[in-house]
Amino acid sequence: MYDVIIIGAGPGGYLAAERLGHLKKKVLLIEEQHLGGTCLNVGCIPTKTLLNSAKQYVHAREAGKFGITIPEVSYDWEAIQKWKGEVVEKLRAGIGAQMKRFAVDVAPGRGEILTAPGAGPGKVKVTQSTGETREQEGKAILVSAGSVPVAPPIPGARDNPLVVDSTGLLSVETVPKRLVVIGGGVIGVEFAGLFSALGSEVSVIEMMEEIVPFMDKEQAPLLRRAMKGVEFKLGCKVEGIDGAAVRYSTKDGKAEKVEADLVLMAVGRRPVVTTWGAEAAGVDHSPKGVAVDDRMRTNIPGIWAAGDVTGKSLLAHSAYRMAEVAVADIQSRLDGNAGEPNRMRYHGVPWAVYGLPEAAGVGITEQEAAARGISILKASLPMRISGRFAAENTFAGQGAVKVIAEAASRKILGIHAVGAYASEFIWGGAALIEGEFRIEEVKQLIFPHPTVCELIRDAVWEI
């Protein structure tokens, strides 16, 4: 019998397995596809690998502006895809090595809860691809089943070989000459930037009035305008797809159509709340995700959930932290002690868009502050005043760093950035918010110079 059975080997699942193995617990990790889940295999890692190749291509094309002569610049899509595959395989093997290191048993197949842990152990059925089944018992169960792309009922989209989701677009054999992206969220913007950089004519159709709707309203337009090779059609509703031609209506009701060679459906992802036995176990769930408390407990004692399946924050790094919180509570239950006081907090979770350029943020936006009735102090500084940014970027003037503080307490509430390196320094903003730093305290911190991140300090001084 296992101490813990984990369903799903994405970021939440495999990290929980590592942590529990480190604690000398006997762990079974069940995964139907590959170790690493969506993030490693068809999400975060392959997209960033392709984006890096696109950035290298763009930098090579623009090398002359930095005094470097490169006579001919081209790219090899087949070689780029090969490199992507090598990166994924290497990291997948690394997770496998960690499972062996911590004596975690890995079972290929689909996990389904038959009974929840109660007076006795919980039971989970593992169904392999061959159809063979086997029951396993565990004192605790952690569900980390992840999420899948949303497929809206757009006429002409279903069973259309010219309409792909993010997984399908990652493995296309050739770069499409014309690409239409339905959805201007994170996934849509990243793929739009990628293929635009490689020469595709890209159009993005978004129902909302601006791309990446959760971004600060002063920052989202900066990101959109910086993507000069992409045509954005905002406030538009897709009516149907004929082959690869997308019909849509504008916000004033006018019917339009855009021709393409391939269509990406990028309207978001939804938690996987079926197939793993939520109903049989009595786990409280809805299409929006599994209900959990701040210790990642479900309504059923002995069952926890972490990651996208909760629907609370569909980010790999959120899944990591949820897994750690769940592990602490599971350890407490198994060992019969209070354990380490660990609770999941969401107000300091950073996000990032790995486009060309990048964008990132943490905390609340100016609009969220207004909706909550919070009086704020704010400052926004353009990226171009950073010496590091000016020295390394040809698109000076694109991007900015914005800091939001509460007027009464002067605590930092939000930090938002558009421009190079945003994803790398936004963790500092998360630390300031989690640590409840005030304006005066940030002013006393020393940032390295020249760096782009010191714009945070400059913006605080501007306040």
N, C-alpha and C positions, 0 to 999 in steps of 0.2 A: 504494500500500500504506500502511496505517495503522501508526503506532507502537503504538497500543493500541485494541482493540475492547472496548467495555463492553456487556454484556447486562443491561439493566434500568436505568431512569432514576428509581428511587426515591432516597431520601436518600444511600445509599452510592454509587449510580451517578452521579447528577448532580454530587455534590460531587467525586468522583474526576475526572470530566470537567473540572470547573472547575480543579482543582489541576493536572492534566496540561496543560491548555491554557495555564495561566499559565507552565508550564515549557517552553512552545513545542513540545509534542509534538502530532503529528497524531492526532486522536482521533475515533472513530466511536462514537456513543451510540445503542443500539438500544432502542426501547421499543414494546411492543405496544399499550398503552393511552394514558395521558397522562403528560407530564413531571411528576415529583413522586411517582409511584408511589402506593402505598396511603396513606402518611402524609398527603400533601397533598390527595389527591382523595377518599378514602373512609375516612380514619382520623383522625390527630392533629388536623389543622386544622379540618375541618368539625365534628367533635365539640366541639372547644373553642369554636368560633364559636357553636354552638347552646347550649352550657353557659353562655357569657357572656350570651346573651339571657335564659336562665333565671335567672341570677344578678341581672340587671338587674330582672327581674320581681319576684323575691323581695325585693330591696332596696326597690323602689317600694312593695310591700305593707307592708313594715316601716318605711317612712319616718317614720311617726308617732312611733315610739319615739325618733327622733332630733330630734323637734320640727319635722318637715317634713310639711305637709298636702298630700296628693294625693287629691282627692275620689274619683276612680274609677281603678281599675287593671285593665287587661286586656292581653292579648297577641294578636297577629295572626300565626298560624303561617305563613301564606303569605308575609308580609313577612319573617319570621325566615328562612324557607328562601331567599328571594330574597337576603337579606344574606349568608347562607352561600355561595351561589353566586358572589356578587360577590367575596367574599374569596378563594375558591378560584381563580377566574379571574385575579384580580390577581396572586396569587403564582405561578400557573402561567406567566403571561406574563413574570413576573420571571425565572424559571428559563430560559425561552426566550431572553430578552435576554442572560443570562449566557453561554449557549451561543454566541450570536453574538459576544459580546464576546471570548471566548476561542477563536474560530474552530473550535468543535466541530461536526462534522457530525452531524445527528440523522436517524436512519433509522426511520420508522414501520414496525412489523412485529415478528414473533417471531424472535428470534435463536437459532440452533442451531449448536453447535460441530460441525464436520465432522472436522477434524484439529487436533491440538494443535501449538503452535509447537515446533519441534525444530531440525533442521538448516536447515529453511526456515521460512517464516511459517506461522502457523496459519490455518485457513480457517473462516469462519462464514457460514452461509446465513441470509439475511433473507427471511422469508416475509410478504408484505403481506396485508392483509385481502382483497384481490382475488384472492389465490392466486398472484400473480406472485412469483417468487423471484429472488434475486441473491446471488452469492457475493462475500464480501469477505475480504481478507487482512490479517493483523495480526501484528506481532512479539510482542505480548503480549495476553492476554485476561483481562479481569476480569469475573467473574460476580457480578451483584447482582440476582438474580431474585426476591428478596423472599419473602413468605409469603402464605398464604390461610387463611380461617377453617376451623376443624375442624368437620366434620359427623358427629357420632356416630350410630351406627345405632339411633336411638330409633324404635320402632314408631309410625307415624303422622306422622313428621316429614318424610319425603322427599316432594317434590312437593306439599306442603301450603302453599297460598297464605297461610295465617295464621301460618306459621312463617318468620321471616326471620333473616338474619344481620345483623351490624353495618352492612354496606353497604345492605341493604334497609331497615333502620330509619331510616337517615339521610334517606331520600327519601320517607317516608310522607306522604300528602297531608293526613291529619288526625292529631291527637294521640289515641291510643287511651284510652278511658275506663279500661280494665283491661289491664295489661301484666304478663305473667309473664316473668321473666328466668331462663333456665337457665344457671347459672354465676355464682359470686360473685367472680370475679377482677376485674382492672382494668377491662376492657371492660364487664362486667356491672354493676359498681358505678357507673361513670360514667353509663351510660344510665339506670340505676335512679334516680340522683339527678336527672338531667335531667328525665325525664318525671314524677317525683314532684313536682318543683318546679312543673311546669306543670299539676298537678292530677290526673294519672293515679293510679289505685290500682295500686301496684306490689308484686309479690311476687317475691322472689329465692330460687331453689332451689339450694342448694349441697351437694355431696356431703361436703365436708370439714366439720370441726367449727367452722371460723371462716372469714370472708370473707378475700380476698386472702391466701392461705396463706403467702406469703413475708414478710409483715409481722411485726414483733415482736409477740409474743403479748400484751403489755400495751397495744399501740397499736391493733391491729385492732378490739377491742371499743369503743374510743373512737370510731373512725370509724363503726362500725355503729350505735352508740347515738345518734350525732349525726344520723343519717339517719332522723328520726322518722317521716317519711311512708312509709317502706318496711318491708314485712313480710319478715323473713328466716326462711327455713326451712332450718336448718343440719343437717348430717348426714343429708340426705335424698337418695334416689336416684330419678331420673325413670324411670318404667316404660313410659310411653306417652303419646301425644297424640291426643286425639279432637277434631278441629276445632281449637279454641283452648283446650280444656280439658286440663290437664296432670295426669296421674295419677302419683303418687309414693309411695314408701314411706318412713316415718320410720325413725330409727335403732333403734327398738324393734320394727320390722317391721309397724307399722300402715299400712294402705292409706288414702291420702288423695287428694283431688282439688281443684284450684283452677281456677275458671273465669276466662277472659280473653277479650279481643277480639283480642289479638295476642300472639305468643310470640317472644321473642328468644333465639336460640341463641348463647350467648356462652361457650363452653367452651374458648376458646383459639385459637391459630393454629399452623400447621405450615409448615416451610420448603418452598419449591418446588424439588424436586430432580429433577424430570422435565421434559420438553419442551425443554430447552436443550442436550441432547447430552452429559450427564454420562457415560452408558454408552459412547458412541462415542469420547469423549476419554479414557476410562479414569479419570475423576475419582473418587476414593474418597468415597462418600456412603452415607447410610442415611436412613430416614424422619425421623431427628432432625436431619439437615442435612449439609452438606459438611464434610469433615474439613480443617482448616487448622492451620497452626502459628501462632506469635505474630507472624509477619510477613505473615499472611494468604495464605501460599503453600498451594496444594493439593499433592497427591502428584505432580502432573504439572508438570514444569518449564515455565514460560511461562504457567501459568494460576493466577490468584489468585481469591479469593472474599471478599466483604464484605457485611455486613448480615444480615438475617433468614435468608438462604439457608444461613448457617453453623449456625444453630440455637443459637448460643452466648449471645446477648443480643438478644432481639427488641425493640429500642428504636431509634428513629430516631437519637438522639444516639450510641448505640453504633455504628450504621452509619456515621455521619460519621467517627468516630475510626478505625474499621476501614479506611475508604476512604483516610484520610490515611496510615495505616501501609502499606497496599498500594501507594499511589502512591510513597512513599519507596523501597520495595523494587523496584518496577517501574523507577523512574528509575535506581536503582543498576545494574540489569541492562542497561538500554538504553544507559547511558552508560559502562558498564564500570568503575565505581568502587565504593568501599565505601558511599558515600552516607551520608545522615544516619542515625544509630542510632535507629531507630524500632521499638518493639515494642508489641503490644497487651496491655494490662493490664485485668483485669476487677474487681479488688478495690475500685476506687474509682469504679465506674459508679453514678451516682445513678438513682433511679427516682421517679416521681410518679404519683399518682392524682388526676385533676382533677375531683374530685367536689364535692359541697356538704356538708361542707367538703372541703378538700384534704388529702392525705397525701403524704409523701415520705420517702425514706430513702437512706442510702448506707452501705456497709460491712456488717459482720455484725450479726445480732441477738443478743440475750441467749441465745436457744435454740441458735443456731449456735455460739456460744462454748462453751456447755456440751457440745455434741456433739463439739467438737474438744479438749475438756479444757483450755480456756483459763480461767484464773482472772481475773475481771474486777472492776473498780470501776464503779459506775453511779450515775446520778441522773436523775430525771424530774421536771420542773416543769410545772405546769398553765399553759395559755395565759393564763388569766385574770389572772395576776400581771403580764403585760406591759401597760404603759400604752397602747401603740398598739393592741393587740388589744382591750382593754376599751373604748377610745374608739370603735372602728369596728365592733364586732360586738355583735349583740343576744344571741347565744348564748354569753355568757361562761360559762366552766366546761367547755366542750366542747373537748377537744384538749389536747395536751401535747408537750413537747420532751424527748427522752431521749438521753443521751450515755453511751456505753460505752467504757471504756478498759481496756487490759491492765494487770493489777495489777503485774506484774513490771517492765515497761518504762515504764508509765504513758503509752504511746502511745494516741492516739484510734483506736478500731477501728470504731465505728459511731455514726451520728447519725440519729435518727428523729423525725418530727414529724407530728402531726395537727392541722390548723387552718388558718386563712386564711394565705396567702402562703407556705405550706410549699414549694411548687414553685419559688418565686422565690429562696429563700435556701439551698436544700439544696446548691447548687453550692459554698457555703463549706465545708460538711462534707466534700465530695469533695476540696477543696483541702487541708484539714487532714489527711485520711487519706493522700492521695498524698504530701504533704510530711512525713509521719511526725511530726506535731506531738505533743508530750507535753502533759500537763495543765498543767505549769508555763509552757509557752510560750504556750498559748492564753489563760491568765490574764493574760498581759501584752499581749494584743491589745486594741485600742480599737474597740468597736462603736458605730455611731451610735445616739443615743437621742432620742426613743423609737422603737424598732423591735421587731418580733417576733423578728428574728434574734438579738438580744442575749440571748435565752433560752438560746442555745447557751453563751455565756460564763457566764451565771448557773448553768447546770447543771454546768459544769466547776468553778466555785467550790463548788457544793454537794457535789461529789465530794471 
